[in-house]
C-alpha cells in the first residue's frame, strides 16, 4: 500500500468508527437468549413487507420512464423535472407527511372527491402505500437516471442505425446495460420504503409498519423491547442492497478486465 493511501486510511478511521460502533454495540447488547416478538410486531412485519412490495412495484413502474427521460433530455424541461424530483428528496420527511395530508387528506380537494365515493387516503393501507411510494420514488429516479446515463451513447446510436426504434433501444439496449444500476436503484428504494418513518407517522399511522411499531415499543416498554424487531427490520432491508452492491462491483471488475 502506498504511503498516501496509508495516511488516508488512518485519517478515515474516525468516520469508519462512527459508522461501525452502533452496529457493533447492537450485537453486544442484544439479549440473544431472550429474543421474542412484542405484541403487534407480527402485524407490523406483515404490513411493511406486503404493502412495501406493492409500493416498490409502483415505484419501479412510475420511476423508470422518468429516469430514462432525464438521462436523455436536454433544456429547460429537464431542469424543471429535475427540480420536481429533487425537492421531495431534500424535504424533511415530517414536512412531507404534512404536505401529503394537506394534499390528499379529507379536507383537500382530492380528499373531498374521494370522500364522495366513500374512499379516504389517511390512516389506511392505501395511504401507507402512498407514503412509501412518495418517500422512496425520488431515490429510485435519481439512482436509475445515473444508471441510464452510464450507458454508452455509441451503442444506442448503433442500435438506431440498425433500425431499432426508441422503444426497442430502451428495452433491448438501455435496460440490460443499465441493469446493475437499476438493481441498485430498486434496492435503495426498497430500503427507503421499508424504513420510512416521518411520512408514515403523519400520513398513515395506521396500519402500523415496522418503523412505527419500533417507535411505539420504545415509548411503551423501553429500549429492550425493540431489539427483535430492529434485527428483523435490518434483516429484511440490508441484504438486498448489499448483494446489489457486490454484484455491481463484480460487473465493473469484469468490464475493467475486458478493457
Residue, then its C-alpha position, 0 to 999 in steps of 0.5 A: x500500500x502506498x504511503x498516501x493511501x496509508x495516511x488516508x486510511x488512518x485519517x478515515x478511521x474516525x468516520x469508519x468508527x462512527x459508522x461501525x460502533x452502533x452496529x457493533x454495540x447492537x450485537x453486544x447488547x442484544x439479549x440473544x437468549x431472550x429474543x421474542x416478538x412484542x405484541x403487534x410486531x407480527x402485524x407490523x412485519x406483515x404490513x411493511x413487507x406486503x404493502x412495501x412490495x406493492x409500493x416498490x412495484x409502483x415505484x419501479x413502474x412510475x420511476x423508470x420512464x422518468x429516469x430514462x427521460x432525464x438521462x436523455x433530455x436536454x433544456x429547460x424541461x429537464x431542469x424543471x423535472x429535475x427540480x420536481x424530483x429533487x425537492x421531495x428528496x431534500x424535504x424533511x420527511x415530517x414536512x412531507x407527511x404534512x404536505x401529503x395530508x394537506x394534499x390528499x387528506x379529507x379536507x383537500x380537494x382530492x380528499x373531498x372527491x374521494x370522500x364522495x365515493x366513500x374512499x379516504x387516503x389517511x390512516x389506511x393501507x392505501x395511504x401507507x402505500x402512498x407514503x412509501x411510494x412518495x418517500x422512496x420514488x425520488x431515490x429510485x429516479x435519481x439512482x436509475x437516471x445515473x444508471x441510464x446515463x452510464x450507458x454508452x451513447x455509441x451503442x444506442x446510436x448503433x442500435x438506431x442505425x440498425x433500425x431499432x426504434x426508441x422503444x426497442x433501444x430502451x428495452x433491448x439496449x438501455x435496460x440490460x446495460x443499465x441493469x446493475x444500476x437499476x438493481x441498485x436503484x430498486x434496492x435503495x428504494x426498497x430500503x427507503x420504503x421499508x424504513x420510512x418513518x416521518x411520512x408514515x407517522x403523519x400520513x398513515x399511522x395506521x396500519x402500523x409498519x415496522x418503523x412505527x411499531x419500533x417507535x411505539x415499543x420504545x415509548x411503551x416498554x423501553x429500549x429492550x423491547x425493540x431489539x427483535x424487531x430492529x434485527x428483523x427490520x435490518x434483516x429484511x432491508x440490508x441484504x438486498x442492497x448489499x448483494x446489489x452492491x457486490x454484484x455491481x462491483x463484480x460487473x465493473x471488475x469484469x468490464x475493467x478486465x475486458x478493457 
